[in-house]
Amino acid sequence: MKIKIKVILLIFIFFLFLPLHNCAKRTEHFKLYRFIYQMKKKNVIKSPLKNLFQKFDKYGQEFTAEKSADLRLGIENNVSKYYESLAEIYGKYDLRIGKNPFHIKKKLKIGEYSINTLFAPPLSKFMFKLKVPKNSPKLDFGYGIFPALSEKRKGEVNFKIIVEDDKENSKVLFSRNIDSSEKNDREIVHDRIDLTSYSKKKIKLFFVTEDIFSKDKKKEVHPNNNYSFWYNPVIYSSPEEPKEMNVILISLDTLRADRLGCYGYYKDTSPSIDKFASEAVLFLNTFSQAPWTLPSHMSMLTSLNLINHQVYEHTDKLNDDVPTLADVLRWNDYFTTAFTGGVLVSSEYGFAKGFDMYYEDFPNDTPENLCQIAKDWMNRNKEKKFFLFLHTYQPHDPYSNENAYGKTFIDEESKWQKIDLLKLLREVQSAKPLKYRPMPEDEKENIIALYDGEIRYTDECLIKPLIDELKSLDLYERTMIIITSDHGEEFYEHEKWVHGEHLYNELIHVPLIIKFPYSKHKGKRIENNTSSIDIVPTILEELNIDYSRLEFDGKSLIKMIKGKENDDRISFAAETRYYESSWCFPKISVLYGRYKLILTGKEALERADESAILKNRRKLEIYDVRKDPFERNNLLNREEVTARDLIQVLYKNYYKKGEKKELRTTQITIDKELKERLKALGYIR
């Protein structure tokens, strides 16, 4: 009996202390409170926008474009102009950011930045009730005055943050005035407040913007006075030893896979990338979904083939309902930031979706500048859980940098020390454009050497110092880093220069190098066919984020890396632009196993049946890319059965899936600045 009592007592003690044991081993996680997510009508204590909406909509509902058109007839002229400016200038907010009371949540475009904001023209007062997390909580925020609508405004705006504890004791945590007449004061100002003294306490936080003149008048100033905002205010806390993973995706525009040492190139173009690849997984046969920047990047960041995101032309903008990688990561408490070269990855096309901050700066797009701005950002945000997207137009034409690394592979006797290749190709007017005509071998080698120099320049001035900085900040090990490209470049392998029309491997075979946290899977080389659309699901699976409800075309590469999947993926690429006058015709390709089919002409757009396609044989090409990686020998006459099989694959896995999709894109108007930048990159004339 005594023995039974002792056993029962021991069991009781074991289960009594088991929770304490589990608590001792519990992992502390990054905590994040986004005020933009939490903003509801009840949080808006005062706002000119609230007054405006309540005055002209008795139900307090948000204006729609249809409502505003009818209501504007009965609105005072100045208020009408005010609302019209809001409707035309401010973009829609991101997915899952919640209801938008009185249109206070806005994504503003300020100079080179697109940012998520709480729009707060004076007098605005927002109140939030919350419990402050533990582990050194911080309030991180920005503020400023939107310049596009404030050029003629005068006076100062006071930005103030007030905290009130559960005993109703209040304290001003932050106060600063910005003079709206001073242009230097209209930039985005960042700040951070330590909330450790309020850790684990219930508080109220007030965000107040007040025109200082209203203090004397004792009344609100009309919203036309100043257009102030709070940029992405958040409270976050991070454990002393963060364990959660960061993600950095680096896209080097126009980089061919076969021009890197780790892919077998004989020139020393990429020593830093090669070293990085030794600590990562190297995918030897990854293919992009388009041969030019805009649609290819859209596929990369949405995991959709062109037929499903439908961004085909430089006037197409991604539909707001399509989720992006940044959207999904932001939903999962990642800080999402991008630094890009803009133009064809501009916010105008929808690339800013899901990003807390999206930066685009084509005039200053150099590896050095990109590296420095990324390093500065990482130093400010190293405590956070983040996704960072980096893009540069290196080694895109023109090949004209003045850095010594850019001259690595040429000598003083070379005809060109730098070159704007597209400009050169357009100088000669003839029945057949020069970009479809050969050049002397020495000139061709000169051009290739300059391109190779651009790669070495990027390797030395972006990749090397960026990785060094990650290591110095103790971020490298727990960060998933992906290096890839959107497309390649052709040097007359198939009787054409530059890129954007063909679907041969020199244009769509791109590098894909993934370093997993703590160099997991390091040294693996994957020979299976993969696609750029596989990047997003691979990242999400590694982060244990469920994406099963999202209709991705790509698949995670994790099973393939672990040896649990050995089959080649089906890869599609398309070029749908049709400019007969410039010899550009629609094309679509399907790669399945060792065989690749390319279809050229209107049939690629009209989805003609199998017999119609085979009837016009001169528009069909089929290659055994294992035996013929340079695609020199068209096997159509010997492999007609294979061609029929690939056409069926194309219909079943590409066209049929696309038929279920409604038209997603909207059309944008190319402004003068974007037009000039597109011309500089050779995409329009």
PEMO-V750214 format. One record per residue. PHI is phi in radians with two decimals (* if undefined). Layout:
BEGIN
PHI / PHI
END
This chain:
BEGIN
* / -1.09 / -1.13 / -1.08 / -1.11 / -1.10 / -1.09 / -1.08 / -1.13 / -1.11 / -1.09 / -1.07 / -1.12 / -1.04 / -1.26 / -1.16 / -1.63 / -1.02 / -1.06 / -1.16 / -1.10 / -1.14 / -1.10 / -1.11 / -1.69 / -1.12 / -1.43 / -1.39 / -1.93 / -1.12 / -2.01 / -2.51 / -2.16 / -1.69 / -1.20 / -1.11 / -1.11 / -1.43 / -1.11 / -2.32 / -1.00 / -1.14 / -1.42 / -1.60 / -1.34 / -2.47 / -3.01 / -1.01 / -1.15 / -1.08 / -1.06 / -1.10 / -1.20 / -1.24 / -1.21 / -1.90 / -2.46 / -1.07 / -1.62 / 1.18 / -1.45 / -1.29 / -1.17 / -2.01 / -1.03 / -1.20 / -1.12 / -1.10 / -1.10 / -1.36 / -1.23 / -1.09 / -1.09 / -1.76 / -1.76 / -0.97 / -1.00 / -1.22 / -1.21 / -1.04 / -1.12 / -1.10 / -1.15 / -1.05 / -1.13 / -1.10 / -1.10 / -1.50 / -1.69 / -1.53 / -1.37 / -1.26 / -1.48 / -1.37 / -1.11 / 1.03 / -1.50 / 1.65 / -1.07 / -2.10 / -1.10 / 1.03 / 1.02 / -1.33 / -1.41 / -2.47 / -1.72 / -1.71 / -1.81 / -2.13 / 1.08 / -1.51 / -1.87 / -1.97 / -2.36 / -1.52 / -2.39 / -1.78 / -1.32 / -2.43 / -1.10 / -1.13 / -1.57 / -2.14 / -2.53 / -1.96 / -2.21 / -2.29 / -1.73 / -2.79 / -1.84 / -1.27 / -1.24 / -1.57 / 1.13 / 0.89 / -1.13 / -2.35 / -1.71 / -1.97 / -2.80 / -2.34 / -2.80 / 3.01 / -2.13 / -1.21 / -1.26 / -1.05 / -1.97 / -2.18 / -1.04 / -1.83 / -1.44 / -2.32 / 1.78 / -1.98 / -1.97 / -1.69 / -1.76 / -2.44 / -2.12 / -2.11 / -1.96 / -2.30 / -1.49 / -1.22 / -1.74 / 1.15 / -1.44 / -1.95 / -2.64 / -1.43 / -1.48 / -2.72 / -2.71 / -2.68 / -1.72 / -2.14 / -1.50 / -1.22 / -1.48 / -1.68 / -1.06 / -1.13 / -1.51 / -1.64 / -1.30 / -1.42 / -1.80 / -1.83 / -2.65 / -2.62 / -2.18 / -1.37 / -1.91 / -0.98 / -1.16 / -1.89 / -0.95 / 1.15 / -1.84 / -1.51 / -2.42 / -2.03 / -2.02 / -2.03 / -1.87 / -2.18 / -2.10 / -2.46 / -1.24 / -1.13 / -1.22 / -1.23 / -1.13 / -1.34 / -1.35 / 0.98 / -2.71 / -1.24 / -1.55 / -1.02 / -1.04 / -1.20 / -1.23 / -2.54 / -1.96 / -1.54 / -2.68 / -1.89 / -1.61 / 0.69 / -1.21 / -2.53 / -1.99 / -2.36 / -2.41 / -2.37 / -1.10 / -1.04 / -2.07 / -1.04 / -2.03 / -1.28 / -1.51 / -1.72 / -2.33 / -2.20 / -1.95 / -1.98 / -1.98 / -1.74 / -1.04 / 1.27 / -1.66 / -1.31 / -1.12 / -1.33 / -1.83 / -1.92 / -1.02 / -1.21 / -1.81 / 1.77 / -1.25 / -1.40 / -1.51 / -1.52 / -1.48 / -2.52 / -1.04 / -1.29 / -1.13 / -1.10 / -1.13 / -1.05 / -1.10 / -1.20 / -1.81 / -2.36 / -1.77 / -1.85 / -1.67 / -1.42 / -2.36 / -1.87 / -2.23 / -1.45 / -1.71 / -2.79 / -1.63 / -2.57 / -1.12 / -1.06 / -1.18 / -1.17 / -1.14 / -1.11 / -1.13 / -1.02 / -1.67 / -2.01 / 1.03 / -2.21 / -1.21 / -1.00 / -1.12 / -1.78 / -1.66 / 1.06 / -1.64 / -1.76 / -2.06 / -1.35 / -1.94 / -1.64 / -2.06 / -1.04 / -1.11 / -1.10 / -1.45 / -1.46 / -1.27 / -1.96 / -0.99 / -1.11 / -0.96 / -1.13 / -1.22 / -1.13 / -1.01 / -1.78 / 1.20 / -1.61 / -1.36 / -2.01 / -2.42 / -2.35 / -2.17 / -2.37 / -1.50 / 1.15 / 0.99 / -1.45 / -2.07 / -1.37 / -1.07 / -1.01 / -1.63 / 1.77 / -1.21 / -1.36 / -0.97 / 1.53 / -1.59 / -1.10 / -2.50 / -2.25 / -1.96 / -2.43 / -2.57 / -1.15 / -1.04 / -1.93 / -1.42 / -2.27 / -0.99 / -1.10 / -1.15 / -1.10 / -1.09 / -1.15 / -1.20 / -1.19 / -1.11 / -1.06 / -1.14 / -1.12 / -1.12 / -1.37 / -2.17 / -1.15 / -1.41 / -1.60 / -1.63 / -2.33 / -2.07 / -2.11 / -1.86 / -2.06 / -2.42 / -2.46 / -1.47 / -2.15 / -1.77 / -1.03 / -1.02 / -1.36 / -1.63 / -2.46 / -1.23 / -1.68 / -1.16 / -1.05 / -1.11 / -1.18 / -1.77 / -0.94 / -1.91 / -2.12 / -2.11 / -1.15 / -1.51 / -1.10 / -1.06 / -2.08 / -1.51 / -2.75 / -2.74 / -1.76 / -1.12 / -1.10 / -1.10 / -1.09 / -1.18 / -1.66 / -1.23 / -1.62 / -1.66 / -2.75 / -1.06 / -1.98 / -0.95 / -1.07 / -1.20 / -1.88 / -2.07 / -1.28 / -2.16 / -0.98 / -1.04 / -1.16 / -1.23 / -1.06 / -1.14 / -1.08 / -1.11 / -1.10 / -1.11 / -1.18 / -1.07 / -1.07 / -1.12 / -1.10 / -1.14 / -1.09 / -1.02 / -1.17 / -1.04 / -1.39 / -1.81 / -2.13 / -1.13 / -1.06 / -1.17 / -1.17 / -1.15 / -1.04 / -1.18 / -1.04 / -1.20 / -1.18 / -1.61 / 1.03 / -1.86 / -1.07 / -1.12 / -1.68 / -1.97 / -1.47 / -2.09 / -2.10 / -1.98 / -2.68 / -2.55 / -1.58 / -2.99 / -1.85 / -2.58 / -2.00 / -2.08 / 1.20 / -1.09 / -2.23 / 1.08 / -2.79 / -1.88 / 1.00 / -2.73 / 1.96 / -2.26 / -1.49 / -2.18 / -1.35 / -1.08 / -1.08 / -1.83 / -2.03 / -1.46 / -2.09 / -1.23 / -2.48 / -2.23 / -2.11 / -1.67 / -1.44 / -0.94 / 1.03 / 0.94 / -1.03 / 1.20 / -0.99 / 1.49 / -1.35 / -2.15 / -1.82 / -1.62 / -1.07 / -1.20 / -2.39 / -2.32 / -1.07 / -1.22 / -1.44 / -1.15 / -1.05 / -1.09 / -1.14 / -1.06 / -1.15 / -1.15 / -1.09 / -1.56 / 1.02 / -1.78 / -1.29 / -2.18 / -1.08 / -1.52 / -1.59 / -1.55 / -1.32 / -1.53 / -1.44 / -2.27 / -1.06 / -1.67 / -1.08 / -1.07 / -1.11 / -1.11 / -1.42 / 1.41 / -1.67 / -2.47 / -2.06 / -1.39 / -1.25 / -1.44 / -1.44 / -2.17 / -1.97 / -2.42 / -2.57 / -2.31 / -1.76 / -1.20 / -2.34 / -2.23 / -1.05 / -1.15 / -1.94 / 1.14 / -1.85 / -2.13 / -1.05 / -2.52 / -2.50 / -2.30 / -2.31 / -2.00 / -2.45 / 1.18 / -1.59 / -1.87 / -2.27 / -1.93 / -2.14 / -1.99 / -2.05 / 1.95 / -1.09 / -1.04 / -1.18 / -1.68 / -1.50 / 1.02 / -1.11 / -1.30 / -1.01 / -1.14 / -1.15 / -1.16 / -1.20 / -1.13 / -1.72 / -1.18 / -1.22 / -1.72 / -2.01 / -2.36 / -2.43 / -2.29 / -1.60 / -1.29 / -1.31 / -1.50 / -2.32 / -1.11 / -1.59 / 0.94 / -1.70 / -2.03 / -1.27 / -1.69 / -0.97 / -1.16 / -1.75 / -2.21 / -1.15 / -1.09 / -1.10 / -1.06 / -1.07 / -1.08 / -1.22 / -1.10 / -1.13 / -1.05 / -1.05 / -1.20 / -1.23 / -1.79 / -2.14 / -1.14 / -1.10 / -1.16 / -1.25 / -1.13 / -1.41 / -1.62 / -1.38 / -1.04 / -1.76 / -1.45 / -2.05 / -1.68 / -1.97 / -1.70 / -1.36 / -1.37 / -1.07 / -1.13 / -1.14 / -1.07 / -1.14 / -1.25 / -1.12 / -1.13 / -1.10 / -1.62 / 1.49 / -1.48 / -2.39 / -1.85
END
